[in-house]
Each structure stands twice: as C-alpha cells, then as structure tokens.
Amino acid sequence: MDPKFLELSLSRGVYEPREDSYLLARAVEEHAFGKVLDIGTGTGIQGITAALKGCEVTFADVDRGALSCARMNAKLNKVDGTFVLSDLFSGVKGKFSTIIFNPPYLESKRVKDIALDGGPNGRALIDRFLNGYKKHLMTRHVVLLLESSINDYEKDVKRLDAKIVGKEHYFFEDLVVLLFR
C-alpha cells in the first residue's frame, strides 16, 4: 500500500503529510508490528499505516486538534485505535512493540508552529524522546524515528546503534528513518 493513497482529512494547525511523512510511513509499513505507539500523531498517517497492517495502535499527540484529526482519519480509513492527549510520553500508559515518531525538527528561530518547532537547536523534542522511550518498550521491540541532516542524525546513528531504513535527499537536507532496538 502506498501511504500517499490513504484518505486523509486535514485540519488547520495540524502538520500536513509531506515527504518526511511518506518516507516514515513506508518504514512503518515494512517494520512496525504488534502494539504500536504513534507519538506526535498529527493526521494519524503513521498509526493508520500500522493499523492497516493489523497492528494495535495508540495515537498520541499534545494537541487536541491533531487528535481529533487523527480520529477522523482513522474512521475514514476504517481502522480503530486508542487516542491519548500526551506531551510525548506524559499521558501514555503501557508498553509497546513499536514506537514511531516524526518529530518537529526545525529550529525555533525559523518557525513559530508547534507542528514544526523543534526548539532552539531543532533537537529539543528528539532529545526528550530519546531520554524517555525505553521505559515504554516491550522486550521484543523496534523504534522508528525520522531525523534530518539539519539535526546531525549521524550522532544518533552511532549512539543508538541504529540502522537507516529509509533515506531521501531534498533541497537542503537529507531525511532518514532510523530503526533501533
């Protein structure tokens, strides 16, 4: 299934799926399994992709509008899930086989949009995620994290012993999907 053909309704203030979303969705389609947590779900594209392959999905987002959008899109694509208002892991309960995250990664000085704002250096949410994900993992698990060359993803590849399972070059950046256990 090509994630570009999912039926997705868009909502104001919710990140519209773009190249990074589709790159990550292809990795989700290939690698996600079991009980899935889609952090920062936005439109729900990642969680819906996982649900369509039979996974049990929890959609989590800090923004109520994004959760409403994801819930509507899950219905449009005839998938079920649990929807949780959560700042990263703050409202999440349980452990998961797969955790997916497409974080905002642009520097704050360049954007003023919660869906894009990655903090002063673009890594604020990435670093918070990396400091909190382990306690939410089942014994057998995989983490799929989208990163950009803007944020020096190579350091995380080494630090996490991650594999790059998706990579695309765009005008000013390389986008990668890191898979780590």
Buried (B, 14 or more C-beta within 10 A) or exposed (E): EEBEEBEBEBBEEBBEBEEBBBBBBBBBBEBBBBBBBBBBBBBBBBBBBBBBEEBBBBBBBBBEBBBBBBBBBBEBBEBEBBBBEBBBBEEBEEBBBBBBBBBBBBBBEEBEEBBBBBBEBBBBBBBBBBEBBEEBBEEEBBBBBBBBBBBEBEEBBEEBEBEBBBEBEEEEBBBBBBBBE
